[in-house]
């Protein structure tokens, strides 16, 4: 992609031709920080279940920006005043909204760096780019941080009905082949309006919103929280946990220079703010750092690290038990003891082969999407909808899971 592309057009498998209508967009896309998104998978390890789900964060960033351009045009056609500067800024904000993701996206969000949300790192990267480009992203950052006077612009970037969600549902559905996630993003965008400085949906779009919410719930259960995906991604966190443990003990492990920094040190938000080099190292990390390390770690003398790395690379994934009630300490301990006996390792080492946690799925939170009636009245979608009972969509569904190797004896419970 170069600036000699006078038409400024990309070809997207979801939307077809995507026109980049703001010239500065090309400079952003060509920046190494943005190009890095090509090397970060959108769906972590979901491709181990859905082979086609190999798309990346760059695809999603461009797609979200395309939908933002459509939304701006639709709102303008209804009389909403959006200046050229605001148009550019909100497009830049959505283009850069996921810059703070680390390798494998959400899968390692709290393993590489603990206690720092990817949106915080996105803001740091945007601030860095803003300095580099002489303040061209100042308004985009205000919109992203919800500090700009027109609040509906931030809602287009981050809300329960933003361009981020509309794109990732359509894109993840397409690449995974899970058709239940397909939504009518074009119709939803056409139904958007602005009232009292908030993003609303016209009354006739209520059933499109219903479909959107149901599709999101189904995608969480069938893709994002699929039991095998959970198993694989928790195995990945265990690999990193063991590698960090060994590195802090002084064991020299193969890793790229950037990954080595995060294996040997624990960085928090203050660390990023006080030491600019940490953000530089983070922006050098992508999926390939982890894959290249695991390909070497599988031959490491440490039995835990080598076994976990080999299992994950060869898709020899842990068995996973899912249920509504929490697993007891006794049940978890029984699995650990089974691993100790089967693999002839210590109790401490066996804890790396048993993972116990919970998952939560909430399809919709009240006061998230406003429906606007013909007389101008506004109602929350949960109240306005007279067709679908939203009780099961607004109530959090919490499930507990327990992962352990398939080659150990079955549990006694």
N, C-alpha and C positions, 0 to 999 in steps of 0.2 A: 504494500500500500504506500503510495507516494503522493506528493502534492501535485504531480503532473496529471493526476486523474481529474481532468477538468469537469467531469460530470458529477464527481463526488458520490458515486453510487456503489453500494455493496449488494451482493446477492445473498439473501437469507432463505433457508429452507422452509421457514414458517410463513414469512410475510412476502417473499419475493424480493423485488428490488427495493432497497432502502436508500433513500437519498439523504445525504448528510448536508443539510441546508445551511449550516453555520461553518464558515471556512476554518475557524479555530479548532473545530472538532477533529480535523485531520492531524493537527499538531498533537492533540491529546492522545489520539489513538496510536500515534507513532512513538509516543514516549515509552521508555522501558518499563515504567511502573504499570502502564496499561497493557503493554504487550505480555507482561508476566501473567496476566489473567488467562492467556491461551494455554498456560501450563498448569492451571488449577482446575480440577474437575468440578463441574457444577454439582454433581450428585455423589461426591465422595466415592464410596465403593459399591454403589448401586449397580454398576455394570457387572458385578459378580452374580447378580440375579437377573438383570435385564441387559443382555449383551450390547444392545444399541445405545445404552445410556452413557455414552462416552463424550458428550458435549462438555464445553468448558465455560468458565465465567466470562470470557470475552464474548462468546455468542450471546449470553444473557444480557450483558451490558449494552451491546448494540441493539438487541431486540427491545429492551426496556426503553432505550432512547427513541426508537422508532414509534413505539406506542405513545410516548410522551409528546412527540411531534403531532401525532394524530389527535391527542387529547387537547392540546393547545389550539389546534385549528378548529376543533368542534366547539370548544368553549367560546372562542372568538366569534364564531358564526352565530352564537346566541346572545351576543352583546357584551360578553365579559371582556373588560379592558385588560389586555396583557401586552405590555410594551415589548419591543424587539429585544431590549436588554434582559427583560424578565424571561422571555422565551428562550434566549440563549442560556441564561443562568440555570433554569430548571432542567434543561436538557443536559447541561454539564453535570448537574447534581446527580441525576439518575444514572448517567454514564459512569460516574465514579463511585457510586454508592457502595459497591462491594469490594473496593480496593483493599480493604483491611482483612480480607480472608487469607488464611494461611493454607498450607498444603491440605488437599482433600476437603476444602471448605469447612463445613460445620463439624466434620468428623474429628478434627484435631483442634477445634477452637480453644479448648481449655487444657490442652496437653502441651502445645508449644509454648504458649504464654497463658498463665493462669490469672483470672480476675480482670482481664482486659477484653471487652467486647469488640468484635470485629468492626463495629461502627465507630468506636473510639479511634481505632487505628486508621480507618478510612478518613476520619477528620484530620488526623495528623498528616496523612499523605496528601490530602487536599491542601492543607496549609503549606506543606513543602512545595507543592506544585504552584501554588499561588505566588509564592516568593519568586520562584523560577520564572514565571510568566508575568511578572510585574503587575500583580493584582487583578488579572483577568478573571480570577475565580472568586473574588470577594463576595459578590452577590450570590453565587452558587453555594458558597459555604454558609451564608446566612440562611438561605432557604433550607439547606440540608439540616442545619441545627435548629430549625424552627424559630429563628430570630428575626425573620423578615415580617413586615407589616401584613402582607397578604398571606394569611395562614393556609388558604386553600392550595397554594403552590407547594407547600411542604406536604400536604396531604396527598398530592399527586406522586410525591417521592416516597413517603412513608405513612401508611395508614392501613386500615383493613380493606381498602379498595384502592390500592396504588398500582402504578404501572409495573413495579417490581413483581407483585403477585400475579398480575394478569399475564406477564410474560413467562414467569417460571412455571405456571400451571400449563400453559399452552406448549412450552418448549419441553418440559419434563415429560408431559404426556406423549408428545410426538416421538421423542427419542427412546423412551422406555417402551412404547407401544401400549401403554395403559390408557385406553380410550376414554375411560370414565373421567379422566382429568381434563378432557377437552372443554373449553369454555368459549362462549361467543364474545371475545374481547372487542371486536369491532362494534357490535350492537351496544355493549355496555358503555363504551366510550361515547357513542352517539347519544346515549341517555344521560350523560353527565351534565351537570349544571352547577352554578354557584349561587348560594343564597346565604345572606348574613355572613359573608366571608368564609363560608365552609363549603366543601365539596359535597354535593347532593346528587341523588339519582331521581330522575323524573318518574312519576308514578307508573307509567307504562313499561318501565324497565324492571319492575319488581321481580318478575319471574326469571329474568336473566340473572339477577342477583341471587335468587334462590338457587339456581343451577350452579352459579359460581361457588357459593358456600358449600353446597353438597359435594361438588367436584373436589374442592380443597380438602374436605374431610376424607374422602375416599383416597385421594392421592397420599395423604399422610399414612393411612393404614396399609395401602397396597405398595407404596414405593418408599417414602421417607422413613417410615417406621416398620418396614417389612422385617419380619423376624430374622431372616438370614442376613439382611443388611445390618441390622443391629449387632448380630454376632460378629460379622466381619469388622465393623467399625470399632467395636469394643476390643477386639483382638489387636487392632492397630494402636489403640491407646495404651494397651498393655505392653506392646513392643516398645513404644516411646518411653513408658514409665520405667521399664527395665534398663533401657539404654541410658536414661538420665541417672538412674541409680548407680550404674557401673561407672559412668563418666565422672560423677561426683566422688567416687571412691578412688579415682586416679587411674582407672583402666582406660587405656588408649583404644578407642573404637574408630573404625573407618567412618568418616563423614565429610561432607563438604565443609569448608570454613564457616559458612553461615549457619549450617545445622549444628556444628560443633559449639558455637556460642550459646545456643539455646539448650543444648544437652548439659553443658557444664555450669550454666547459671540459671537462676530463677529471676525473671524480669517481671515487674509490675508496671502499672501505668506511670508511676513516678519515674521509674527507670527510663522509660521511653522519653519522657519530657525533659529529663536532666541530661541524657546522653544521646545526641543525635545519631551516633554510630549504630545504636540498637535498631532504629528504624531502617537504616541502610541494610543491616544484616537481614532484617525481616523481609525487606523487599527483594532479597535475593533468593528467598525460599520458595519452592514450589513442589509439586508432586514428585518430580524427578529426584530431588534430594532424598526423599524418604525411600523411594524404590531402589535407588542405587545403594543406599546404606543397607537396606534389608537383604539385597542380593549378596552383599559381603557378610553381613551379620549371620546369615544362615550357616556359615562355616566357622562361626566364632566358638571358642572353647567354652564359653558360658552356655550351659545346657538350656537354660530358660530362654535366653535371647535367641539362640540358634533354632530351638524348637518352634517358638512363636513366629519367627520370621519365615521359616520353611513352611509351616502350616498355612500362613496367610498367602504367601506367594503361590503355593500349590493349590489353593482353595480347599484345603483340608480344614474346614471351619468348625468352630465349636457347636455342639448341640445347644439349643436354647429352649428353656421352659418359660412359658408366659402364663400368667394368671392374675386374677383381680386382687387377691389377698397377698400381702407381703410374704416373702420367704422368711422362715424363722432362722435365728442364729444357729440352731441345731441342724437345720437342713443344709445351710451353707457350709457348716463345719463338716458335715458328713461327706459332702462333695470334695472338700479340701483333703480330708483323710483318704478318700478313694484315690485322689491324684497322687498323694504321698506314696501309697502302697503300689499303685500301678506303674509310676514313673521312677520310683526309688529316689525321690528328692526330699529336701527338707520341707517342713511346714511353711516356712517363710517363702521358699521358692514356689510351693504349690499354690500360694495365693495369687500368683500371676496367671494361673490357669482356671480360676473360678472368678466370674464377674457377676455381681449382684447389684441391680439398680432398678429404677422405675422410668417409665415413659408417660408423657401426658399429651393428650390430643384435645384441643379446644377449637372447634370449627369457627365459632363466632362469639365475640364479646359484645354485650349490649352497649349502646351508644357509640357504635363503630361506624354504621352506615345510615345516613339519613335519607328518607324517602320524601320527595316534595310533591304535594298534590297540586292540582290545577289552580286552586285558590291561594297557593303559596304556603299553606301550612306544612310543617315538617313533623315527621314521626320516625322514630327509630325503626329499622327494618324488622326487628323482633316484634314490635307492636303493630306495624303496618301490615305485615303478612297475614292473610286470612286463609291461606291454603295449606301451609306446612307447619306442623308443630315443631317449634324450635327448641323445645325443652332439651332434647337429646343432643342438639347442636351447640347450645350455650353451656351445657353442663360439662365440666372437665371429666374426661375419661382417663383414669390412672391405672396402669398395669405394671406389675412387677415382673422382672425377668431374671433368670439365672442361667449363665453360660458356663459350659465346661466341655472338655474334649469328648469326642464321640467314642474314643477307643478305651474309655474307662468303664467299669461295670455300671449297670443301671442303678439308679437310686433305690433305696429301700422303702421310701414313703409311697 
